[in-house]
Amino acid sequence: MISLRHITIQAGSFNLRDLSMEIPTGSHTALMGRTGSGKTTLLEGICGLRSIRSGSIWIGDREVTNLPPGQRGIGLVPQDGALFDHLTVRQHLEFALEVRGWALERRETRSQELAEWLGLTSLMDRLPAGMSGGERQRVALGRALAFHPPVLCLDEPLSALDDQTRGEIVAVLTEIRNRTGITILHITHNRSEAERLADRILHLRDGRLES
């Protein structure tokens, strides 16, 4: 579950004021809105990448408002994937696990499990350069899911993909939810994408959340 309780976020002259919402455990919720409406700002606030001026953020029964990003239990896939050019696919999949102090054997077992699931086995020793958009997005998803987070936040995950690849990643996201029961908050401006994937659609309009 993700619960926002009367939060206010300021980004320069732009403000989101007194926002509240609750995303049930296991839900795939799409958040839509025009460009510049504050969707990514809100997502960054939830993930701890932007400060909250007031209010509180809860993940499950735990308040995370003042916790650093790595302690919130959130897997994040940024809009561009944000892969590291100098890391192989294997290193990306193990990145969050190494940071959290997982032993080498556990890291290797988990990265191999993710690679098989996401179709990345043949790419494990590849760097991001030269990979297709769909391959890069699978790596970003694997990195975000590696440590078994209860919540997955997606920022426009399909926006840069062609139609065929978009369909493939839609299938991957559907399988992720079915297999893990993870709670998903999905930022998108594409109505058909939201309707294909989400069981709940919210809109951010004029600084307010509407169902």
HELIX and SHEET records of a PDB file:
HELIX    1   1 LYS A   39  CYS A   47  1                                   9    
HELIX    2   2 PRO A   69  GLN A   71  5                                   3    
HELIX    3   3 VAL A   89  VAL A   99  1                                  11    
HELIX    4   4 LEU A  104  LEU A  118  1                                  15    
HELIX    5   5 THR A  121  LEU A  123  5                                   3    
HELIX    6   6 GLY A  133  LEU A  145  1                                  13    
HELIX    7   7 ASP A  163  THR A  180  1                                  18    
HELIX    8   8 ARG A  191  LEU A  197  1                                   7    
SHEET    1   A 4 PHE A  14  ILE A  23  0                                        
SHEET    2   A 4 ILE A   2  ALA A  11 -1                                        
SHEET    3   A 4 SER A  54  ILE A  59 -1                                        
SHEET    4   A 4 ARG A  62  GLU A  63 -1                                        
SHEET    1   B 6 ILE A  74  VAL A  77  0                                        
SHEET    2   B 6 VAL A 151  ASP A 155  1                                        
SHEET    3   B 6 THR A 183  ILE A 187  1                                        
SHEET    4   B 6 HIS A  28  MET A  32  1                                        
SHEET    5   B 6 ARG A 200  ARG A 205  1                                        
SHEET    6   B 6 ARG A 208  GLU A 210 -1                                        
END                                                                             
